């Protein structure tokens, strides 16, 4: 159970749909793009989600929300589409008033996070993608049999999602957490029932299957971490690897697990936690000199403090070396230092460079 309390509020999209969002923890803001099967209140004491929520809230102000058609957000909506989900993320971050932040996307939320990061490169400092895909099931399916299977799964949801008997929903549960305990399976079966309607479940899956942001992947400009379970039964490992290979400079972390959603009792969870902790930037320093830096300049300072040279920085951030040199000139002026050695000492004293072992 998360140790941090959460506060739930509502904001309204441009089409009048009410979106529920929650904040928890303290520290720099971390935003989680919504994924299917969420319920802000029910998730809070979940035997599946609670370790993740507790971890992310321990050093950050975690912002998460229920996407339209799901959880505490409006269910009866006319526009249930990928575009609407991206706009809802825009609505939430505008409502909380944060300008630049790390963004986490899990499962289908990864494609939404990618789209948002490309549309708003100035707002996303770091991108974390877990169990995600750039193209939906109908796009990665190679055979007619696979396409027919996808349609059968949708019909299964439409017919059995809302029934008291969890037999229909158990099929989906074992795709998400095959190694879960009986308690975790019971909880996830109930989450499916209360998080959305049978009609919306079918609508969701048809939209997921048609997603394709493949062309947007090379346009991602922020540091990116991609994590994926090696034996994921819900989203093929190959799709996570494909995302990482197409995002410039992305770090890829394969996780030895059967689960689409990691469980706190498996070794892969510790690997996930350590990877994310190492990847996310340290809490902003109180030194007023560093407060004058732009988000991009802070990224460069982190890499300078890690000992990276200009060529390495350019490769990591997909910048030309001339652009890196211009940024560094500006950084030196703002930090009132004359050379790289002085900048490294000052930056490390302020808490930068802690990800040197990542």
Secondary structure, 3 states (H helix, E strand, C coil): CCCCCEEEEEEECCCCCEEEEEEECCCEEEEECCCCCCCHHHHHCCCCCHHHHHHHHHCEEEEEECCCCCCCCCCCCCCCCHHHHHHHHHHHHHHHCCCCEEEEEECCHHHHHHHHHHHCCCCEEEEEEECCCCECHHHHCCCHHHHHHHHHHHHHHHHHCCCCCCHHHHHHHHHHCCCCCHHHHHHHHHHHHHHCCHHHHHHHHHHHHHCECHHHHCCCCCEEEEEEECCCCCCCHHHHHHHHHHCCCCEEEEECCCCCCCCCCCHHHHHHHHHHHHHCCCCCCCCHHHHCCCHHHHHHHHHHHCCCCHHHHHHHHCCCHHHHHHHHHHHHHHHCCCCHHHHHHHHHHCCCCCCCCC
